[in-house]
Amino acid sequence: SGGGVVPDSTFADGLGDAITGKLARLQGLRVIDRTSVRSVEDAARRPQAAGRTLGADYVLRATPRWARGADGQPRV
């Protein structure tokens, strides 16, 4: 059922977790988890304000974009 297709939101969350995991391994960098960010009111619409509320110096926000490769397969 679904042929292994993952909904975009699930894929984006997984990709975000993978990036967060890599960033968290960098010395001197503290990464704030998604649950904490989502606990801030209106965080999705005002990410910089949410970052300030949580004491972040930087806010990274990204949206995966899909395109077809030369072989016709979807790419991120």
Contacts in CASP RR format, 6 or more apart in sequence:
PFRMAT RR
TARGET T0000
AUTHOR 0000-0000-0000
METHOD contacts of the structure
MODEL  1
SGGGVVPDSTFADGLGDAITGKLARLQGLRVIDRTSVRSVEDAARRPQAA
GRTLGADYVLRATPRWARGADGQPRV
8 64 0 8 1.000
11 64 0 8 1.000
11 76 0 8 1.000
12 63 0 8 1.000
12 64 0 8 1.000
13 34 0 8 1.000
15 64 0 8 1.000
15 76 0 8 1.000
16 34 0 8 1.000
16 62 0 8 1.000
17 34 0 8 1.000
19 60 0 8 1.000
19 62 0 8 1.000
20 31 0 8 1.000
20 33 0 8 1.000
20 34 0 8 1.000
21 31 0 8 1.000
23 29 0 8 1.000
23 31 0 8 1.000
23 60 0 8 1.000
24 31 0 8 1.000
32 51 0 8 1.000
32 54 0 8 1.000
32 55 0 8 1.000
32 56 0 8 1.000
36 54 0 8 1.000
37 43 0 8 1.000
37 50 0 8 1.000
37 51 0 8 1.000
37 54 0 8 1.000
40 49 0 8 1.000
40 50 0 8 1.000
40 51 0 8 1.000
40 53 0 8 1.000
40 54 0 8 1.000
42 49 0 8 1.000
42 50 0 8 1.000
43 49 0 8 1.000
43 50 0 8 1.000
47 59 0 8 1.000
47 61 0 8 1.000
48 59 0 8 1.000
50 59 0 8 1.000
51 59 0 8 1.000
64 76 0 8 1.000
65 76 0 8 1.000
66 74 0 8 1.000
66 75 0 8 1.000
66 76 0 8 1.000
67 74 0 8 1.000
67 75 0 8 1.000
68 74 0 8 1.000
68 75 0 8 1.000
69 75 0 8 1.000
END
